[in-house]
Amino acid sequence: MEHAKDVANGAQTPESSGQHTSVNKPQDPMDSTKFREAVHAAVDEITNYYDTLPSRRVLSSVEPGYLRSLLPSGPPEDPEPWHEIQKDIESKIMPGLTHWQSPNFMAFFPASSTYPGILGELYSAAFTAPAFNWLCSPAITELETVVLDWLAKLLSLPDCYLSQGEGGGVIQGSASEAVVTVMVAARERYLREKSEGLEGEAREDRIAHLRGKLVALGSEQAHSSTHKAANIAGTRYRSVPVHLEDDFALTGAGLRKTIEDCKARGQEPFYLTVSLGTTSTCAVDHFEEIAQVAKDYPFIWIHVDAAYAGAALVCEEFQHHTDHFSAFDSFDMNMHKWLLTNFDASCLYVKRRRDLTDALSITPSYLRNTFSDSGLVTDYRDWQIPLGRRFRAMKIWFVLRTYGISGLKAHIRHHIQLGELFHSLIKSRSDLFAVLTPPAFALTVITIVPRRQRRQRSSIPADR
């Protein structure tokens, strides 16, 4: 208070007189020596965790809210040593984990985490650059461009998706995030092209009129992310019917009928998700037929969702699926679902990167710099919804180099063989199970034969 009175009365302080007082830096509770010790302890524990996964119960058995009762009501007043913090991982965190990497985990998609991917995450955390533009850290942007071109060639994607042309790839957090991103780009491209030549209020009125008519499409088997993206983008959503006789794949005829129905209602289809491996049955939509329909409706953005099954494209026997992808606008697959890379690593490719940047690029003064203004560098902030981004290319780089093309192919083919084995075992028990759709990408969809039918097949009297 005395100091405040002196300042109010015009008295000089060390700061106002130009003198500087020393500022004491607080002691860091984890310096480089302690960090090295903690890292060794953490690596040992992580390695032991993976070694013991087969013996761990896969599904957590805790009740909702279990953790609050085990933890204090707030953080500690004074620093705690790492060995005390680490003890809580096994005793408090581990009981609440579902072990997705366990060989006994039988849900969603295969175990994806690998040691090279974990190492990539370690370096990403160490460098911790937000990487919203090239200048943030040139290596982060350029490595992403290079490794995604590597992956595009490995997956046999058409050249139009490579960065050397008008297209290119970008790492998103998930396939759902990719769908939102390209749907926003599709919406803006549609509105821009449909209002071309107009200016001022006439253009604004035209866009406002069209916005209320926009409808996004996806098959009944398309992932729910398309419907969610339409909600986010502020457009309608309509699903295209599919049928068992087509193995639940989207056909050209079904698509054309839905588009014509929308047009008859005064609606404007502007976006479509097609699937290489639907979530429920791994169905593959009829790409050749859809490409023919697209010729009559060039304003519709077509996105290929290959979140899981896209990984199989590393094998030549599946690469025929990409024959017609040059007719589509974007493609996405998740390395974190079937290609040995821990979450998150969703690889989105677009045929015309300008479609993304036209829709998503906003450059305030604090983001301007000579390199971005030159147009000679890539700023991935204009290819995604968020501004900042992590160095995810590092783990993809490590995985591709550690396993090599031959290792990735062997991984996929091994899983395909396991899927075929499972299918053969299911067929050997037709009294219990029936196969709903043909096996695809290591997935076999089965249903249990009703008990009444089992009795009829085995001629067991009903009273038994």
C-alpha positions as CSV (number, residue, x, y, z in Angstrom):
1,M,0.0,0.0,0.0
2,E,2.9,2.4,0.8
3,H,4.3,1.7,-2.7
4,A,0.9,2.5,-4.2
5,K,0.7,5.8,-2.3
6,D,4.2,6.8,-3.4
7,V,3.3,6.2,-7.0
8,A,0.0,8.2,-6.7
9,N,1.9,11.1,-5.1
10,G,4.4,11.1,-8.1
11,A,7.3,9.6,-6.2
12,Q,9.9,7.8,-8.3
13,T,10.1,4.0,-8.1
14,P,12.9,1.9,-9.4
15,E,10.7,1.1,-12.5
16,S,9.8,4.8,-13.2
17,S,13.3,6.1,-12.7
18,G,14.7,3.7,-15.3
19,Q,16.3,1.3,-12.7
20,H,15.6,-2.4,-13.1
21,T,15.0,-4.9,-10.3
22,S,16.0,-8.5,-10.7
23,V,13.4,-11.1,-11.5
24,N,13.9,-14.5,-9.9
25,K,12.9,-17.4,-12.1
26,P,11.0,-20.1,-10.2
27,Q,12.8,-23.4,-9.9
28,D,11.7,-25.9,-12.6
29,P,10.5,-29.1,-10.8
30,M,11.6,-31.2,-13.8
31,D,14.9,-30.2,-15.3
32,S,16.7,-32.2,-18.0
33,T,18.2,-34.6,-15.6
34,K,14.9,-35.4,-13.9
35,F,13.3,-35.6,-17.4
36,R,15.8,-38.1,-18.6
37,E,15.1,-40.3,-15.5
38,A,11.3,-39.9,-16.0
39,V,11.4,-40.8,-19.6
40,H,13.4,-44.0,-18.9
41,A,10.8,-44.9,-16.3
42,A,7.9,-44.1,-18.6
43,V,9.4,-46.0,-21.5
44,D,9.9,-49.0,-19.2
45,E,6.3,-48.8,-18.1
46,I,4.9,-48.4,-21.6
47,T,7.0,-51.3,-22.9
48,N,5.8,-53.5,-20.0
49,Y,2.2,-52.4,-20.7
50,Y,2.4,-53.7,-24.2
51,D,4.2,-56.9,-23.1
52,T,1.4,-57.7,-20.6
53,L,-1.5,-56.6,-22.8
54,P,-2.6,-60.2,-23.6
55,S,-3.2,-60.9,-19.9
56,R,-5.1,-57.7,-19.1
57,R,-8.9,-57.6,-19.0
58,V,-9.9,-55.8,-22.2
59,L,-13.0,-54.0,-21.1
60,S,-12.9,-51.6,-18.1
61,S,-15.1,-52.7,-15.2
62,V,-15.3,-49.4,-13.4
63,E,-18.5,-47.5,-12.7
64,P,-19.2,-44.0,-14.1
65,G,-17.5,-41.4,-11.9
66,Y,-15.0,-43.8,-10.5
67,L,-12.0,-41.5,-10.9
68,R,-13.4,-38.5,-9.0
69,S,-13.5,-40.5,-5.8
70,L,-9.9,-41.6,-6.3
71,L,-8.4,-38.2,-7.0
72,P,-8.1,-35.1,-4.7
73,S,-10.5,-32.2,-5.1
74,G,-7.8,-30.1,-6.7
75,P,-4.1,-30.1,-7.8
76,P,-1.4,-30.2,-5.2
77,E,-0.2,-27.0,-3.6
78,D,3.5,-28.0,-4.0
79,P,5.3,-29.9,-6.8
80,E,5.1,-33.7,-6.7
81,P,8.0,-35.9,-7.9
82,W,7.5,-38.0,-11.0
83,H,7.8,-41.3,-9.2
84,E,4.7,-40.3,-7.1
85,I,2.8,-39.2,-10.2
86,Q,3.7,-42.3,-12.1
87,K,2.4,-44.7,-9.4
88,D,-1.1,-43.3,-10.1
89,I,-1.1,-44.5,-13.7
90,E,-1.3,-48.2,-12.8
91,S,-3.5,-47.8,-9.7
92,K,-6.0,-45.1,-10.9
93,I,-5.8,-44.7,-14.7
94,M,-5.3,-48.3,-15.8
95,P,-8.5,-49.7,-14.3
96,G,-10.5,-47.2,-16.4
97,L,-8.9,-48.1,-19.7
98,T,-10.3,-50.2,-22.4
99,H,-7.3,-51.8,-24.0
100,W,-7.7,-51.2,-27.7
101,Q,-4.3,-52.6,-28.6
102,S,-4.9,-55.9,-26.9
103,P,-5.0,-59.0,-29.2
104,N,-8.2,-59.8,-27.4
105,F,-9.9,-56.6,-28.4
106,M,-12.7,-57.6,-30.8
107,A,-14.5,-54.3,-31.7
108,F,-14.4,-51.5,-34.2
109,F,-11.1,-51.9,-36.0
110,P,-7.7,-53.6,-35.6
111,A,-5.0,-52.6,-33.2
112,S,-3.1,-49.7,-34.8
113,S,-0.5,-48.4,-32.4
114,T,3.1,-49.3,-33.0
115,Y,6.4,-48.3,-31.4
116,P,7.5,-46.2,-34.5
117,G,4.2,-44.2,-34.2
118,I,4.8,-43.7,-30.5
119,L,8.3,-42.4,-31.2
120,G,6.8,-40.0,-33.7
121,E,4.4,-38.7,-31.1
122,L,7.3,-38.2,-28.7
123,Y,9.1,-36.0,-31.1
124,S,6.0,-34.1,-32.1
125,A,5.4,-33.4,-28.4
126,A,9.0,-32.2,-28.0
127,F,8.9,-29.8,-31.0
128,T,5.3,-28.7,-30.1
129,A,5.0,-26.2,-32.9
130,P,1.4,-25.1,-33.9
131,A,2.4,-25.4,-37.5
132,F,-0.5,-23.3,-38.9
133,N,1.8,-21.9,-41.7
134,W,5.0,-22.8,-43.4
135,L,7.0,-20.2,-41.5
136,C,6.1,-21.8,-38.1
137,S,8.5,-24.6,-38.9
138,P,9.2,-25.3,-42.6
139,A,10.1,-29.0,-41.9
140,I,6.7,-29.7,-40.4
141,T,4.9,-28.5,-43.5
142,E,7.3,-30.0,-46.1
143,L,7.5,-33.4,-44.5
144,E,3.7,-33.7,-44.5
145,T,3.6,-32.8,-48.2
146,V,6.3,-35.4,-49.0
147,V,5.0,-38.3,-46.9
148,L,1.4,-37.8,-48.2
149,D,2.7,-37.9,-51.7
150,W,4.5,-41.1,-50.8
151,L,1.3,-42.6,-49.4
152,A,-0.8,-41.5,-52.4
153,K,1.5,-43.4,-54.8
154,L,1.6,-46.4,-52.4
155,L,-2.3,-46.4,-52.5
156,S,-2.3,-46.1,-56.3
157,L,-4.3,-42.9,-56.2
158,P,-4.6,-41.0,-59.5
159,D,-1.9,-38.4,-60.1
160,C,-4.4,-35.6,-59.7
161,Y,-4.2,-36.1,-55.9
162,L,-0.5,-35.4,-55.8
163,S,1.0,-32.1,-54.7
164,Q,3.0,-31.6,-57.9
165,G,-0.3,-30.8,-59.7
166,E,-3.4,-29.0,-58.6
167,G,-4.2,-31.4,-55.7
168,G,-2.4,-32.6,-52.6
169,G,-2.8,-34.3,-49.3
170,V,-3.3,-33.0,-45.7
171,I,-3.4,-34.8,-42.4
172,Q,-6.7,-34.4,-40.5
173,G,-7.7,-35.6,-37.1
174,S,-10.3,-38.1,-38.3
175,A,-12.3,-39.1,-41.3
176,S,-15.3,-37.3,-39.8
177,E,-13.2,-34.1,-39.6
178,A,-12.2,-34.7,-43.3
179,V,-15.9,-35.0,-44.3
180,V,-16.8,-31.7,-42.5
181,T,-13.8,-29.9,-44.2
182,V,-14.6,-31.0,-47.7
183,M,-18.3,-30.5,-47.3
184,V,-17.7,-26.8,-46.4
185,A,-15.4,-26.5,-49.4
186,A,-18.1,-28.2,-51.6
187,R,-20.8,-25.8,-50.3
188,E,-18.7,-22.7,-51.0
189,R,-17.6,-24.0,-54.4
190,Y,-21.2,-24.7,-55.4
191,L,-22.5,-21.3,-54.2
192,R,-19.6,-19.5,-55.9
193,E,-20.1,-21.2,-59.2
194,K,-23.8,-20.8,-59.2
195,S,-23.6,-17.1,-58.5
196,E,-20.8,-16.4,-61.0
197,G,-21.2,-13.1,-62.8
198,L,-23.3,-11.5,-60.1
199,E,-22.1,-8.7,-57.8
200,G,-23.2,-6.9,-54.7
201,E,-26.7,-7.5,-53.3
202,A,-27.7,-9.5,-56.4
203,R,-24.9,-12.0,-55.6
204,E,-25.8,-12.1,-51.9
205,D,-29.4,-12.7,-52.6
206,R,-28.6,-15.5,-55.0
207,I,-26.4,-17.2,-52.5
208,A,-29.0,-16.8,-49.7
209,H,-31.6,-18.3,-52.0
210,L,-29.5,-21.2,-52.9
211,R,-28.3,-22.0,-49.3
212,G,-31.8,-23.0,-48.3
213,K,-32.0,-25.5,-51.1
214,L,-28.6,-27.3,-50.6
215,V,-28.7,-31.0,-49.7
216,A,-25.9,-33.4,-49.0
217,L,-26.1,-37.0,-50.0
218,G,-24.8,-40.3,-48.7
219,S,-25.9,-43.9,-49.0
220,E,-27.9,-45.5,-46.2
221,Q,-24.7,-47.3,-45.3
222,A,-22.5,-44.2,-45.3
223,H,-20.9,-43.3,-42.0
224,S,-23.0,-41.0,-39.8
225,S,-20.3,-38.3,-40.2
226,T,-21.9,-37.2,-43.5
227,H,-25.2,-36.4,-41.7
228,K,-23.4,-34.7,-38.9
229,A,-21.3,-32.6,-41.3
230,A,-24.5,-31.5,-43.1
231,N,-25.8,-30.3,-39.7
232,I,-22.6,-28.4,-39.1
233,A,-22.6,-27.0,-42.7
234,G,-26.2,-25.8,-42.3
235,T,-27.6,-27.9,-45.1
236,R,-30.1,-30.7,-45.5
237,Y,-29.1,-34.3,-45.6
238,R,-30.7,-37.1,-47.6
239,S,-29.7,-40.8,-47.7
240,V,-29.7,-42.8,-50.8
241,P,-31.4,-46.3,-50.4
242,V,-29.2,-49.4,-50.9
243,H,-30.3,-53.0,-51.0
244,L,-29.1,-56.4,-49.9
245,E,-29.1,-57.8,-53.5
246,D,-26.3,-55.2,-54.2
247,D,-24.5,-56.1,-51.0
248,F,-25.6,-52.8,-49.6
249,A,-23.4,-50.9,-52.1
250,L,-24.5,-47.5,-53.6
251,T,-25.4,-48.0,-57.3
252,G,-25.4,-45.4,-60.1
253,A,-29.1,-46.0,-60.7
254,G,-30.0,-45.5,-57.0
255,L,-27.9,-42.3,-56.9
256,R,-29.5,-40.9,-60.1
257,K,-33.0,-41.5,-58.8
258,T,-32.3,-39.7,-55.6
259,I,-30.7,-36.7,-57.4
260,E,-33.7,-36.5,-59.7
261,D,-36.1,-36.7,-56.7
262,C,-34.2,-33.9,-55.0
263,K,-34.3,-31.7,-58.1
264,A,-38.1,-32.3,-58.5
265,R,-38.5,-31.0,-54.9
266,G,-36.5,-27.9,-55.7
267,Q,-33.5,-29.1,-53.8
268,E,-29.9,-28.7,-54.9
269,P,-27.6,-31.7,-54.3
270,F,-24.1,-30.3,-53.9
271,Y,-22.2,-33.1,-52.1
272,L,-22.0,-36.9,-52.0
273,T,-20.1,-39.3,-49.8
274,V,-19.3,-42.6,-51.5
275,S,-17.6,-45.4,-49.6
276,L,-14.7,-47.8,-50.0
277,G,-15.7,-50.1,-47.2
278,T,-18.8,-49.0,-45.3
279,T,-18.8,-49.1,-41.6
280,S,-21.5,-51.8,-41.2
281,T,-20.5,-54.3,-43.9
282,C,-17.4,-53.0,-45.7
283,A,-19.4,-52.6,-48.9
284,V,-17.7,-50.9,-51.9
285,D,-19.9,-48.6,-53.8
286,H,-20.2,-48.9,-57.6
287,F,-17.6,-46.3,-58.5
288,E,-17.7,-46.7,-62.2
289,E,-21.5,-46.2,-62.3
290,I,-21.3,-43.3,-60.0
291,A,-18.6,-41.7,-62.1
292,Q,-21.0,-41.9,-65.1
293,V,-23.7,-40.2,-63.1
294,A,-21.3,-37.5,-62.1
295,K,-20.8,-36.4,-65.7
296,D,-24.4,-35.2,-65.7
297,Y,-24.1,-33.4,-62.4
298,P,-20.6,-31.8,-62.4
299,F,-21.4,-29.4,-59.6
300,I,-21.8,-32.2,-57.0
301,W,-18.6,-32.7,-55.0
302,I,-17.9,-36.5,-54.6
303,H,-15.9,-37.6,-51.6
304,V,-14.5,-41.1,-51.2
305,D,-14.7,-42.2,-47.5
306,A,-12.2,-45.1,-47.2
307,A,-11.5,-44.6,-43.5
308,Y,-10.8,-48.3,-42.8
309,A,-10.6,-50.2,-46.0
310,G,-8.4,-47.6,-47.8
311,A,-5.4,-49.2,-46.1
312,A,-5.8,-52.3,-48.2
313,L,-4.9,-50.2,-51.3
314,V,-1.3,-50.8,-50.4
315,C,-1.8,-54.3,-51.9
316,E,-2.0,-54.6,-55.7
317,E,-4.9,-56.9,-55.6
318,F,-7.1,-54.1,-54.3
319,Q,-5.9,-51.2,-56.3
320,H,-8.4,-51.7,-59.1
321,H,-10.8,-49.9,-56.8
322,T,-9.1,-46.6,-57.6
323,D,-9.6,-46.8,-61.3
324,H,-12.3,-44.2,-61.4
325,F,-11.2,-41.9,-58.5
326,S,-10.0,-39.2,-60.9
327,A,-13.7,-38.5,-61.4
328,F,-14.1,-37.7,-57.7
329,D,-13.1,-34.6,-55.8
330,S,-11.5,-36.0,-52.6
331,F,-10.4,-39.2,-50.9
332,D,-9.7,-39.9,-47.2
333,M,-8.3,-42.9,-45.3
334,N,-7.2,-43.4,-41.7
335,M,-3.7,-44.7,-41.2
336,H,-4.7,-45.1,-37.5
337,K,-7.3,-47.7,-38.3
338,W,-5.4,-50.4,-40.2
339,L,-2.0,-49.1,-41.1
340,L,0.1,-49.3,-38.0
341,T,-0.1,-45.7,-37.0
342,N,-1.5,-44.6,-33.6
343,F,-4.4,-42.1,-33.5
344,D,-4.7,-39.5,-35.0
345,A,-3.6,-39.7,-38.7
346,S,-6.4,-39.3,-41.2
347,C,-5.0,-38.6,-44.7
348,L,-7.2,-36.4,-46.8
349,Y,-6.5,-35.8,-50.5
350,V,-8.2,-33.3,-52.8
351,K,-8.1,-33.0,-56.6
352,R,-8.0,-29.2,-56.5
353,R,-6.4,-27.7,-53.4
354,R,-7.7,-24.3,-54.4
355,D,-11.2,-25.5,-53.5
356,L,-10.1,-25.8,-49.9
357,T,-8.2,-22.6,-49.8
358,D,-10.9,-20.6,-51.5
359,A,-13.4,-21.7,-48.8
360,L,-11.2,-21.7,-45.7
361,S,-8.5,-19.1,-46.2
362,I,-8.7,-16.0,-44.1
363,T,-5.5,-14.0,-43.6
364,P,-5.5,-11.4,-40.8
365,S,-2.4,-9.2,-40.4
366,Y,-0.9,-11.4,-37.7
367,L,-0.7,-14.3,-40.1
368,R,0.8,-12.5,-43.0
369,N,4.4,-13.1,-44.0
370,T,6.6,-12.8,-47.0
371,F,6.6,-16.6,-47.7
372,S,2.9,-17.0,-47.5
373,D,2.3,-13.9,-49.6
374,S,4.6,-15.2,-52.3
375,G,2.3,-18.2,-52.9
376,L,5.3,-20.5,-53.1
377,V,4.7,-22.3,-49.8
378,T,1.8,-24.4,-48.4
379,D,0.0,-23.1,-45.3
380,Y,-2.0,-26.1,-44.1
381,R,-4.2,-23.9,-41.9
382,D,-6.1,-23.2,-45.1
383,W,-6.8,-26.9,-45.7
384,Q,-8.6,-27.5,-42.4
385,I,-11.1,-26.2,-39.9
386,P,-8.7,-25.4,-37.0
387,L,-5.9,-22.9,-37.2
388,G,-3.1,-24.8,-35.4
389,R,-2.0,-28.4,-36.0
390,R,0.4,-31.0,-34.7
391,F,3.4,-32.5,-36.3
392,R,1.6,-35.7,-37.3
393,A,3.7,-36.3,-40.4
394,M,6.6,-37.4,-38.1
395,K,4.9,-40.6,-37.0
396,I,3.7,-41.4,-40.5
397,W,7.3,-41.0,-41.7
398,F,8.6,-43.3,-39.0
399,V,6.0,-46.0,-39.7
400,L,6.5,-45.9,-43.5
401,R,10.3,-46.2,-43.1
402,T,10.3,-48.7,-40.3
403,Y,7.9,-51.2,-42.0
404,G,8.6,-50.4,-45.6
405,I,6.2,-51.1,-48.4
406,S,6.8,-54.9,-48.0
407,G,6.0,-54.7,-44.3
408,L,2.7,-52.8,-44.8
409,K,1.6,-55.2,-47.5
410,A,2.4,-58.2,-45.3
411,H,0.4,-56.6,-42.4
412,I,-2.7,-56.2,-44.5
413,R,-2.5,-59.6,-46.2
414,H,-2.0,-61.3,-42.9
415,H,-5.3,-59.7,-41.6
416,I,-7.1,-60.7,-44.8
417,Q,-6.0,-64.3,-44.3
418,L,-7.2,-64.2,-40.7
419,G,-10.5,-62.9,-42.0
420,E,-10.7,-65.7,-44.5
421,L,-10.0,-68.2,-41.7
422,F,-12.7,-66.7,-39.6
423,H,-15.2,-66.9,-42.5
424,S,-14.4,-70.6,-43.1
425,L,-15.0,-71.3,-39.4
426,I,-18.3,-69.6,-39.5
427,K,-19.4,-71.6,-42.6
428,S,-18.5,-74.8,-40.8
429,R,-21.2,-74.0,-38.2
430,S,-24.1,-73.1,-40.4
431,D,-26.4,-74.5,-37.7
432,L,-25.4,-71.5,-35.5
433,F,-24.4,-68.7,-37.9
434,A,-25.4,-67.3,-41.3
435,V,-23.2,-64.9,-43.3
436,L,-25.1,-61.7,-44.2
437,T,-22.8,-60.3,-46.9
438,P,-19.6,-61.6,-48.6
439,P,-16.4,-61.2,-46.6
440,A,-14.6,-57.9,-47.5
441,F,-11.3,-56.5,-46.2
442,A,-11.0,-59.0,-43.3
443,L,-14.6,-58.3,-42.2
444,T,-17.3,-61.0,-42.2
445,V,-20.8,-59.9,-41.2
446,I,-22.7,-62.7,-39.5
447,T,-26.1,-63.2,-37.9
448,I,-27.1,-65.8,-35.4
449,V,-29.5,-68.4,-36.8
450,P,-32.8,-68.2,-34.8
451,R,-33.3,-71.1,-32.4
452,R,-36.4,-72.3,-34.3
453,Q,-34.5,-72.5,-37.5
454,R,-31.7,-74.4,-35.8
455,R,-34.3,-77.0,-34.6
456,Q,-35.7,-77.3,-38.0
457,R,-32.3,-77.8,-39.6
458,S,-31.2,-80.4,-37.0
459,S,-34.7,-82.1,-36.9
460,I,-34.8,-81.7,-33.1
461,P,-38.3,-81.9,-31.7
462,A,-39.7,-78.6,-30.6
463,D,-40.3,-79.8,-27.1
464,R,-36.6,-80.3,-26.6
